[in-house]
Amino acid sequence: MQDRNDLAGVILAGGRSSRMGSNKALLSFGGRPLIEHMQQILRDAGFNKIIISGSVKNYTCVPDKMDYQGPAKAIEDIICANPETKGFLFIPVDMPFLNQDILNLLLKHSEGAYFKDSPLPAYIPAPHKKTQAYSVRKMLDELNINPIKVPESFFSCMKNANTPEDWAEVINA
């Protein structure tokens, strides 16, 4: 996999995890914290620059400027803090089945891309501009990032876990 030196892979890990009842980033997946699994997914996709957005105890993170304002605000904070970066691939911490193939599909779109049924993961290339959006989907629309169809072969990659019941499905998959 080629290095993506001019891009950053960003793990969005700043939520409260209130529905889960504990920090999702620290849940055990494959014998290690989920945050480490997600970092490996980005490394496998060729990223050298990996940013953790939010606050995860014992990990180097870029904290949100204002806590719990949602992922759209976290995305804007990361983009503004890294103006030299040519593009960002944003992934949520709670999608452990993402892989380099599905991420590469997004990265093939030089104008940026996300999947029609899910605003994350998303690839946002430069130039970067501020938006007033409060949701990720609205932000992507304001940035003219194109929604693409998830190939059927990748449907299982898009599973995320927000509740203990969701997590049980993930670890039993």
C-alpha positions, 0 to 999 in steps of 0.5 A: 500500500502506498504511503499517504504522506499528504493525507491524514487518517482521523479516528472520531472518538470524542463522543460520550458513549452514553448509549454504550455505557462505557468509552467505546474506544476502549472496548476490547476487540480482537484482544486489544482496545478498539482504538488500536484496532482502528489505528491499524485499519488506517495503517493498513490503508497506507496512512502514516499520519493518524489523528485521534479526535476526542479524548481517550485516556492513555492515548495521544489525542486532539481534544475537541475545542468544545466537548460533545458538540458532535462529529461535524464540529470535531471534523471542522476542528481537525481540519482547521488545526491541520491546514497543511494537510491535503485531505482527511479520511474520517472514520468513526471509532465504532466501525471495527469491520472497516478495511483498506478496500472500502476506505480505498474506494472512498479515496479513489474520488479526488473530489471526496466521497462518503457512502449514501446511507452513512456519512461516515467514513468520509474522505474530505480533500483540500481545499478546506472551508468552514461550514455552519453545519451541525450534522456530518451529512449537511457538512459534506453537502456544503463541502460538495462531497459526493455520496457514492453507493456502498457496493453490496460486498461491503455492506458488512463492513459498515456495521457500527456499535452504539449500544451493548446489544450492537456490540454483542452483535459485533463481537459475535459476528 
